[in-house]
Amino acid sequence: MTELLTDKAFKPHLPMQRTRVWSRMGFIELRDLTKTFGETVAVDHIDLDIEKGELLTLLGSSGCGKTTTLRMIAGFIKPDFGEVTIDGQVLSSPIKGIQVPPSKREMGMVFQSFAIWPHMNVFDNIAYGLKIKKLPKAEIQKEVQRVMEMVHLEGLEKRYPSQLSGGQQQRVCLARSLVRHPRVLLLDEPLANLDAKLREEMRFELNRLQTETGITTVYVTHDQAEAMVLSDRISVMDRGIIHQVDTPINIYEKPKTKFVADFIGLSNFIPGRITQLGDGMTVVTSRQGRMIHCRASEKIEEGRDVLVLVRPEDIEIYSNERSRMMNLFRARVVECAYLGNSRDYRFEMDEQRVRVQSLPSVAMKPGDVAYLHFKPERCLAIPA
């Protein structure tokens, strides 16, 4: 009798989809935006609409162009070509000779470093921008108190930065940006200098804060978890171009390119060719002759070379072969690791290595033979 060793599929945490109502017009519009540094193309003719009230994350590895894009929105970097428009107002356009300075863009920016004045207490750090504008003292007091309550810094008005934790210092930076009622909030890897536990806590704090304020926010990070937790939409970037802009769930479950699929989460890629098209289900024949039933990421014609994407948590392990089960393949354990809440396996199917994540109760050792079930509805064919 066939035994299903993974009695329940191991699934990574995916955040619930954030429900927002926003304008369908682009509040921030980037059109053909381009920036080069010498012979290096940092941002390569990108187009992007960011809607009013949403939090959009620019996600990618170092050097992908995400911070350069953010700084062009802020006005710190002049684009070589293209336009930046906010709420219908052109802020940057080399062709039109327009470059509105950062101080006139009504934006708040939070940097990776804790850029706060060490000789000023918390109140004065937050109030600094309002004092420059020469607002009445009563109004300054009211606004500073408002944002301090918003970021949970009540009672810390007289403390100096050296007396604060990393998380509290970052909250001061946020409060200083929010106190001036910016129409756009820009965050450049604001949690990178925090320890792992504090980073996780601050993700949810930022989520709460952005939801409460409703400020249109552009967030830059290389951290997948931050992007998944915080974002209404994610823009995945690489080498100056945008590969996909979509919701966190669609980025994970319906990636349009191999780069996106490989960058977000863990992935197995099995090369093959479309040999049969059907209603909602496609058949891919792998190089080893296996027939894999899967979904298709787009309309792909028969005979086209593709990669079948299957996530490690979407593979079930059986102890014995079972007839009439689609996508069931014999494999041998090559490596295994116990991770506490799961087991991480590397299987070998002929020349194909496959990574599988299972429940910790599924105990196997190198050399053991099992049968891997690739769930058809969870497999996705993407262009090779």
N, C-alpha and C positions, 0 to 999 in steps of 0.2 A: 504494500500500500504506500502510496506517495505521501511523504511527510513534508509539509511546508515549514521550513526552518525559521523563516521570518514570518511569525504569525501576525505581525502588525508592521506595516511599512514604517521605517524610520524617516521622519520628515524634519527638515530644518524649520526654525521659527520664521514664518513670513508674517509681517505686520498686517493687521486688518486695513482694508482700503480706507483712506481718509475720505470722508464725504464733504465736499465743498461745493459751493455755488459761486461761480465767478463769471465775469464777462467773457464771451467767446472771442472778443477782439484782443489782439496782442497789446498789453499795457506797455511792456518793453519789447521793442522790435529790433532785432539785429539783422541787417540785410547785407549780404555779400561781404561780411566783415573779414578783414585780412590784416595780418601783421607779420612782418619778417624782421629778424635780427641778423644782419649780414646775409649769409647764404641760407640761414635756417628759417624755414617757414613755421612760425609758431601757431598761427591761426590761419586756416586756408579756406577763404571764401565761404564762411558759414552763414546760414540763415536760421534764425530761431525766434519764436514768439513766446513770451512769458506773460501769462495772463494775470490780471489784477487779483490780488489776494492769495495767489498760490505760492507754494514753496517749491522752487525748481532747483535741483542739484546738478552741478557740473561734476561728473564723476570720471576719473581716469587716473592713470599712473603719472609719476613725475615726468614733466616734459611734454604732456599731451596737449597743452594749450589752455587748460581750464583757468588758471590764475591770470594769464594774459587776457583772456576774454573778460574776466571779472574786472580787471583793472581798466580795460577799455570802457566798460559800462560806467565805472566810477569816474573816469576822466583822468586817471593818473598816467595812462598811456594813450597816445594818439594813434588811431588806426592808419594804415597806409592806404586803405581802400574800404569802401562801404560806408554804412551809416549805423548810428545808434540813436534810436528814438524812444522817448519816454512819454507816455500819455499824449501822443501826437506831436510832441515837440522834438525837433531834431537837435541832439546834443553834440554829436560828432559827425562830421561829413567833410573829408578832405576836398572833394570836388566842389562843394558849396562854400568852402572856407570857414566852416563852423567848428569850433572846439570850445564848448562851454566849460569853464574851470570847475574842478571838483566841489569847491565851496558854494557854487551856485546851482548844484544839481539836486539839492534837498535829499541827500542819501546819507544813511548811517553805515559805517563800515567797522567791522570787527576783525582784527588781524590774528594770526596764529600766536604771536608774542603778546604778552600782557602789556600793552602799550599804555600804561597809566603813570601819572606823575608820582614818583616815590616820596616827594616832599609835601604832597597834599594828602589830606585825609579823604575818606570815601565821599563825603558830602561835596567837598570842593572839586574833586575829580569829576564827579557827575555834573556839577553845576557849571563847570568851566565854560562850556559853549554858550550857556545862557548868560553868563556874566559878560562874555565878549559882545553879546548882542545888547548888553546894557538894559536887561529887563528889570522891572521892579523887584525888590528883595522878596516881597510877599509872594509874587508869582513864581520866582525861582524856588522858594521854599516849598510851595505847593507842588510844582512839577517834579522836583527831586524826590519828595516824599512819595509821589504817585508811582514813579518808576522803581523806587527802592522796595515798595510793597510788591510790585509786579514781579521783581526778580528775587524776592525773599532776602533782602538785606536789612530789614528793619532792625534798629538798635545798633547798627555798626557805623553810624554816621561819622563818629570821631576817630575811628581806627585808621591807621596808615597801612599802605600796601604790604609792608613787611610783617604786619600783624594778621594778615589774611591767608587763608588757604588758597591753593591754585584755583579751585572752583569758585571761591568768593571773588578772587581777582578777575576772573573771566566774567562774572556777573556784573562787576563794576564796569567793565568794557561794554557789556550789553546795555546797561542802564544809561551810560553816557551817550550811546548811539540812539537810544529810544527817546531820551528826554526832549529831543528837538523835534519830535513828531515827523520823522522822515517818511517820504512817500515810498522809498525803497530801502531795504536792509540788505547789505552785502556782507557775507561771512566767508572769510578765507581760512579754511582749516582751523576753526577756532578751538577745537578740542584736542589738537595734536599734542600739546604739551602737558596734558593731564594723564594721570595713571589710568589703567584699564577700567577699574571699577568706577572711578569718578567720571570717565568718559561716557560710560553706559548710563549713569544717572543723568548727566547733563544732556544727553540725547533727548530724553523724555522731557526735561525742563525746557529745552529749546522748542520741542514740539508743542508743548502747552503754551509757551509764550507766543509763538507765531499764530497759533489758533486763536488765542485771546485778542491779540492786536489786529490780526487780519492784514498785516503789512506784507506787501509783495516782497518776497525774499529770494535771493539767489545765494546758494550755498555751494562752496567748493570743498571737495574732499577726495581722497583716494580710498577711503574706507567704505567698503560695500555695506557693512552693517549700518553705519550712519546714514547712508543714502536710503537704504530700505526703510529704516524707522522714521526718518524725518520727511521724506519727499512726497509731494503730490505727483510730481513727475521727475524722471531722471533723464539727463542727457549724457549718454556715454560717449566719451571723446578719446581719440587716439591720433597722434601725429598731426594735430591741428584740425582734424575733421570730426564731424558728429556722425556716429554710426547709427544711433537710434535714440529717439525721444519718446518716452512712454511711461506708463504707471509702473511702480515697483513690481507688481504682480506680473504684468505683461513682459517687462524686461527679463524677469526670471523664467517665466513659463513659455513665452513666445519670442525668444530672441531672433532677430532677423539675420544676423551674421555670426560666423564662428567666433569673431573677436568678442562680441557681446556675450555669447554663451559661455565662453571660456573665462571672461573677466568676472562675471557674476556667478558665484557659487562654484561647485565642483562639477566636472563634466567628463563624460566618455564620448569620444567621437569615433564612429565606425564608418569608414569610407565604403561607398557602394554606388549603385546606379538604379534609377527608377525603372522598374520592369513591369509595373502594373498600377493603373490609376483606378480608383473607385470612389464611391460616395463617402466622403469623410475619412477614408483610410487609403493609404498608399503602401505599395509593396516595394521594398528596396532589396536588391540582391547584393550582398557584400562580396568583397574580393575573394573570400573563402567559400562562397557559394551559399551562404545562409540567407534565407528569406526572412526579412524583418518587416513586420506590419507596423505602420506608424502614421502619424499625422504629418502634414506638410506645412511649412511656415508660410508658403505662398503658392500660387499656381505654378507648378513645375511640370514641364512636359515630360512625357515618357522618353527614356533613354538618356536623361541628363544625369551627370555625376553629382552626387550629393554626399553629405555627411549626416549620419543618424546620430542625433544628440540624445543621450539617455543619462539622467542624473543618478549618482550612486545610491540615493535613497529611494529610487523608483525601480529597483531591481530586487526581486524576491529570490530566496535561495531554497531549493527543494533538495531533498536527500536522494530521490529516485526520479527516473524519467517518467513522464506522464504523457500518454498518447492524446492526440487531438488538442493539445495546448499550443497556441501560437507563441512564437518567440521564446521557446524553451531550448536552451543550449547547454551542452556538456562543457564543464570547465574544471580546472584544477587550482587549488589554493597555492599561491606563490608566497605571499606575505600576509601577515595579519598583525593588528595592533588593538589592544584593549584600551578604550578611551573613557571608561566609566559609564557614561550614558549611552555608549554605542560601541560597536566593533567596526574597525576599518580594514577591509580586505582588498587584496589585489589578486584577481583570478587571471588565469591564462586560458584563452580559447584559441587553440592552434597558435597563430602568431599575434593574436590580438590580446592586449592587456586590458582588463576591465576592473575598475574600482567599484566596490560595493560597500555601502554602509548598512549595518543591520542592528537589531536590538542586541544588548549585551548578553542575552540568554543564548544567542546563537554562537556556540563555541566550536571552532574548527581549527585545524593546524595545517601548516604547509604540507602539501602532498595529498591532502584529502580531495576527493572528487565530489562534485555536486552539480546540480542543474540550475542554471540562472534563467529566471523568467523576466524578460523585458516587457513591462506592461505596455501593450500597444497604444493605449490612449495617452501614455506619458512619454512616448518616444516621438521625436520631432525630426523630420528631414529638412535640412537647410542647405542652401547652395554651397557647393564645395569651393 
